[in-house]
Amino acid sequence: MKIGITSDCSSGLEYAPFEHHIKITRTTIHFKDEELIDGIDIKAEEFYRRLKETDIVPSTSAPSLGEISKRVEELKAEGCTDVIHFPISFGLSAYGENLLNAFDNMVEGVKLHVFNCHSACLMEGYCAHYAEILAERGYTVEEIMDECQKFADQTVAYLIVDDLKYLVKNGRLNAVSGFIGGLAKIKPILQLAKNGTIDVFEKIRTRNRAIDRIKELVLNDTKEAKEVIYMVLHSDCENDAKVLLEEIKPLYKNGVRFDLTTVTPTVGAHIGCGVIAIAYIILDGLKERF
């Protein structure tokens, strides 16, 4: 048995700070009638430049079955009998949840498994990368799925969003009653956690205070952990993200990695420019390391 790993371009794997051989399926980004394939027709820098120059709130469509079949066929040609696919959180898109029934027996001789990582961006990418490492080290599909569940349960992100119109219009935000009307006065802290949805966690008056608050939240969440991967993610505010990364390095003494990465266009279409986030993955209890 040989196991292949695939993920979609919401995973941030094209901007990942590690080497991998994961096959990527492509999302389509729609600027009204214009269709662009994420990672082929448009990449992060150009996407955010365009986003700042237009009033259009772009939408996305999931990878097609044909696109996924191509990646599975490629892995079949490499000798894979099983493929584990890591889509964006089921709580953010239904396509992963619906994929198993839709894909049934489309590629003869290969069994497709779909794992709900409850995350997006590089957190999703790291989960797929962990599965890749496990597969290379001889773990079975069932063992990989079990380990990745532990991994997903120990992954959390806190986000500060400049403009919630993207999340609200695209239906990705679980809005709190009475919250939307007061957007202009606050910088909300959002959380992407175990349930795989984006929820309003706290309301803060200024961006700087919100940044200080997420540093505090992450420190409190991880204070008992021995080994943690920390990430700073951003959508077109790299300088702010670099400053934040340097601030957290001495603060989080259990960090074994500190990564900086951009949010992919697929996810950026739903959160807009100016987002900054801290995410963490607690490694305690996992069988393998990166």
C-alpha positions as CSV (number, residue, x, y, z in Angstrom):
1,M,0.0,0.0,0.0
2,K,1.3,3.4,-1.0
3,I,-0.5,6.5,0.3
4,G,-0.6,9.9,-1.6
5,I,-1.5,13.2,-0.1
6,T,-3.5,16.0,-1.8
7,S,-4.8,19.4,-0.6
8,D,-6.4,22.4,-2.1
9,C,-4.8,25.8,-2.7
10,S,-6.5,27.3,0.4
11,S,-3.8,25.4,2.3
12,G,-1.0,27.9,1.7
13,L,1.3,25.1,0.6
14,E,2.6,27.1,-2.3
15,Y,3.8,29.7,0.2
16,A,4.9,27.1,2.8
17,P,8.2,27.5,4.7
18,F,8.9,23.8,4.3
19,E,9.5,21.4,1.4
20,H,6.7,19.0,0.4
21,H,5.5,16.9,-2.5
22,I,1.7,17.3,-1.9
23,K,-0.5,17.6,-5.0
24,I,-2.5,20.8,-5.1
25,T,-6.1,21.1,-6.4
26,R,-7.1,24.6,-7.7
27,T,-9.9,26.9,-6.7
28,T,-11.4,29.4,-9.1
29,I,-11.6,33.1,-8.0
30,H,-14.4,35.2,-9.6
31,F,-14.2,38.9,-10.0
32,K,-17.7,39.2,-11.4
33,D,-17.5,37.6,-14.8
34,E,-13.7,37.2,-14.7
35,E,-12.4,33.8,-13.6
36,L,-8.9,33.2,-12.3
37,I,-7.3,30.0,-11.2
38,D,-5.6,30.5,-7.8
39,G,-1.8,29.8,-8.1
40,I,-1.9,29.7,-11.9
41,D,-3.6,32.8,-13.2
42,I,-3.1,34.9,-10.1
43,K,-0.9,34.8,-7.0
44,A,-1.1,36.5,-3.6
45,E,0.8,39.8,-4.4
46,E,-1.2,40.5,-7.6
47,F,-4.5,39.4,-6.0
48,Y,-4.2,41.8,-3.1
49,R,-3.2,44.6,-5.4
50,R,-6.3,44.0,-7.4
51,L,-8.5,43.7,-4.3
52,K,-7.4,47.2,-3.1
53,E,-8.2,48.7,-6.5
54,T,-11.8,47.5,-6.8
55,D,-15.1,47.6,-4.9
56,I,-15.9,44.0,-6.1
57,V,-16.1,41.4,-3.4
58,P,-14.7,38.3,-5.2
59,S,-16.2,34.9,-4.7
60,T,-14.7,31.4,-5.1
61,S,-15.7,28.1,-6.5
62,A,-14.3,24.8,-5.2
63,P,-12.0,22.5,-7.3
64,S,-13.9,20.5,-9.8
65,L,-14.2,16.7,-9.7
66,G,-12.2,16.6,-12.9
67,E,-9.4,18.7,-11.2
68,I,-9.3,16.3,-8.2
69,S,-9.4,13.3,-10.5
70,K,-6.3,14.5,-12.3
71,R,-4.3,14.8,-9.1
72,V,-5.5,11.3,-8.0
73,E,-4.6,9.9,-11.4
74,E,-1.1,11.4,-11.1
75,L,-0.7,9.7,-7.7
76,K,-2.0,6.4,-9.1
77,A,0.7,6.6,-11.8
78,E,3.2,6.9,-8.9
79,G,1.9,3.6,-7.4
80,C,-0.5,5.0,-4.8
81,T,-3.5,2.8,-3.8
82,D,-4.9,5.3,-1.4
83,V,-5.1,9.1,-1.4
84,I,-5.9,11.3,1.6
85,H,-7.3,14.7,0.6
86,F,-7.1,17.7,2.9
87,P,-9.7,20.4,1.9
88,I,-10.5,23.6,3.6
89,S,-12.5,23.1,6.8
90,F,-15.9,21.7,6.3
91,G,-17.2,24.5,8.4
92,L,-16.1,27.0,5.8
93,S,-17.0,25.1,2.6
94,A,-19.2,22.1,2.0
95,Y,-17.2,20.8,-0.9
96,G,-14.9,18.6,1.2
97,E,-17.9,17.0,3.0
98,N,-19.6,16.3,-0.2
99,L,-16.6,15.0,-2.0
100,L,-16.5,11.4,-0.9
101,N,-19.9,10.5,-2.4
102,A,-19.4,12.6,-5.5
103,F,-15.9,11.0,-6.2
104,D,-16.9,7.4,-5.5
105,N,-15.0,5.1,-7.9
106,M,-14.0,7.9,-10.3
107,V,-10.5,6.6,-10.4
108,E,-10.3,2.8,-10.5
109,G,-7.9,1.2,-8.2
110,V,-7.5,4.2,-5.8
111,K,-9.4,4.8,-2.6
112,L,-10.0,8.4,-1.8
113,H,-10.2,9.5,1.9
114,V,-11.1,13.0,2.9
115,F,-9.9,14.5,6.2
116,N,-11.6,17.5,7.8
117,C,-8.7,19.5,9.3
118,H,-11.1,22.2,10.7
119,S,-8.7,24.9,9.5
120,A,-7.4,26.8,6.4
121,C,-4.3,28.5,5.2
122,L,-1.0,27.2,6.5
123,M,-2.6,25.3,9.4
124,E,-4.4,23.2,6.8
125,G,-1.1,22.9,4.9
126,Y,0.7,21.8,8.0
127,C,-1.9,19.1,8.7
128,A,-1.5,17.7,5.1
129,H,2.3,17.9,5.5
130,Y,2.1,15.9,8.8
131,A,0.1,13.3,6.9
132,E,2.8,13.2,4.2
133,I,5.5,12.6,6.8
134,L,3.4,9.8,8.4
135,A,2.8,8.2,5.0
136,E,6.6,8.3,4.3
137,R,7.3,6.6,7.6
138,G,5.0,3.7,7.0
139,Y,1.8,4.6,8.9
140,T,-1.5,3.2,7.6
141,V,-4.4,5.3,6.4
142,E,-6.3,4.7,9.7
143,E,-3.2,5.6,11.7
144,I,-2.7,8.8,9.7
145,M,-6.3,9.8,10.1
146,D,-6.1,9.3,13.8
147,E,-2.9,11.3,14.2
148,C,-4.2,14.1,12.0
149,Q,-7.3,14.3,14.2
150,K,-5.0,14.9,17.2
151,F,-3.2,17.5,15.1
152,A,-6.4,19.3,14.1
153,D,-7.7,19.3,17.7
154,Q,-4.5,21.2,18.8
155,T,-4.6,23.9,16.1
156,V,-6.1,27.3,16.7
157,A,-5.9,30.7,15.0
158,Y,-6.9,34.2,16.2
159,L,-7.5,36.8,13.4
160,I,-7.8,40.5,13.3
161,V,-9.9,41.7,10.3
162,D,-9.9,45.2,8.9
163,D,-13.2,44.9,7.0
164,L,-15.8,42.2,7.8
165,K,-17.7,42.8,4.6
166,Y,-15.9,40.0,2.8
167,L,-16.7,37.4,5.5
168,V,-20.3,38.5,5.9
169,K,-21.0,38.7,2.1
170,N,-19.5,35.3,1.5
171,G,-21.3,33.7,4.4
172,R,-18.1,32.6,6.2
173,L,-18.8,34.4,9.5
174,N,-21.0,33.2,12.3
175,A,-22.2,36.7,13.2
176,V,-23.2,37.6,16.8
177,S,-26.6,39.2,17.1
178,G,-26.3,43.0,17.1
179,F,-22.6,42.8,16.1
180,I,-22.7,43.7,12.5
181,G,-24.2,47.1,13.0
182,G,-21.2,48.3,15.1
183,L,-18.4,47.2,12.8
184,A,-17.1,50.7,12.2
185,K,-16.3,51.3,15.8
186,I,-14.2,48.1,16.6
187,K,-11.5,45.8,15.4
188,P,-13.0,42.3,16.0
189,I,-10.9,39.3,17.1
190,L,-12.1,36.2,15.2
191,Q,-11.2,32.6,16.1
192,L,-10.8,29.6,13.8
193,A,-10.8,26.7,16.2
194,K,-11.9,23.1,16.7
195,N,-15.3,23.4,15.2
196,G,-13.8,24.7,11.9
197,T,-15.9,27.8,11.7
198,I,-14.8,31.5,12.0
199,D,-16.5,33.0,15.0
200,V,-16.4,36.4,16.7
201,F,-14.3,35.9,19.8
202,E,-13.9,39.4,21.2
203,K,-14.5,43.0,20.3
204,I,-11.6,45.5,20.7
205,R,-11.5,49.2,20.0
206,T,-8.2,49.5,18.2
207,R,-6.0,47.4,16.0
208,N,-2.9,47.7,18.3
209,R,-4.9,46.6,21.3
210,A,-6.3,43.8,19.3
211,I,-2.8,42.6,18.4
212,D,-1.8,42.8,22.0
213,R,-4.8,40.8,23.0
214,I,-4.2,37.9,20.5
215,K,-0.6,37.7,21.8
216,E,-2.1,37.3,25.3
217,L,-4.7,34.8,24.2
218,V,-2.2,32.6,22.4
219,L,0.2,32.8,25.3
220,N,-2.5,31.7,27.7
221,D,-3.7,28.9,25.4
222,T,-0.2,27.4,25.0
223,K,1.4,28.0,28.4
224,E,1.3,24.4,29.5
225,A,2.5,23.0,26.2
226,K,6.1,21.8,25.7
227,E,6.4,22.1,21.9
228,V,4.5,24.5,19.7
229,I,4.6,25.7,16.1
230,Y,3.7,29.4,15.9
231,M,2.6,31.2,12.8
232,V,2.0,34.8,11.8
233,L,-0.3,35.1,8.8
234,H,-1.2,38.2,6.9
235,S,-3.1,39.5,3.9
236,D,-1.1,42.3,2.4
237,C,0.4,43.7,5.6
238,E,3.7,41.9,5.6
239,N,5.6,44.6,7.5
240,D,3.2,44.5,10.4
241,A,3.4,40.7,10.3
242,K,7.2,40.7,10.5
243,V,7.1,43.0,13.5
244,L,4.6,40.8,15.2
245,L,6.7,37.7,14.5
246,E,9.7,39.2,16.1
247,E,7.6,40.3,19.1
248,I,6.3,36.8,19.8
249,K,9.6,34.9,19.5
250,P,10.9,35.8,23.0
251,L,7.4,35.7,24.4
252,Y,6.6,32.1,23.4
253,K,9.5,30.1,24.9
254,N,8.0,26.7,23.9
255,G,8.1,27.6,20.2
256,V,10.0,25.1,18.1
257,R,9.2,26.9,14.9
258,F,8.1,30.5,14.1
259,D,6.7,30.9,10.6
260,L,5.6,33.9,8.5
261,T,3.3,33.4,5.6
262,T,0.8,35.1,3.4
263,V,-2.9,34.2,3.2
264,T,-3.7,32.6,-0.2
265,P,-6.0,34.4,-2.7
266,T,-8.6,31.7,-2.2
267,V,-8.9,32.6,1.5
268,G,-8.1,36.3,0.9
269,A,-11.3,36.6,-1.2
270,H,-13.3,35.9,2.0
271,I,-11.3,38.1,4.4
272,G,-9.9,41.0,2.4
273,C,-6.7,43.0,2.9
274,G,-5.1,43.9,6.2
275,V,-5.8,40.8,8.1
276,I,-3.2,39.7,10.6
277,A,-3.3,36.5,12.6
278,I,-1.4,34.3,15.1
279,A,-2.0,30.6,14.8
280,Y,-0.5,27.7,16.8
281,I,-0.1,24.0,16.6
282,I,0.6,22.1,19.8
283,L,2.8,19.1,19.1
284,D,2.6,17.4,22.5
285,G,1.2,13.9,22.2
286,L,1.9,13.5,18.5
287,K,3.8,10.4,17.4
288,E,6.1,12.2,14.9
289,R,7.9,15.5,14.5
290,F,8.6,17.7,11.5
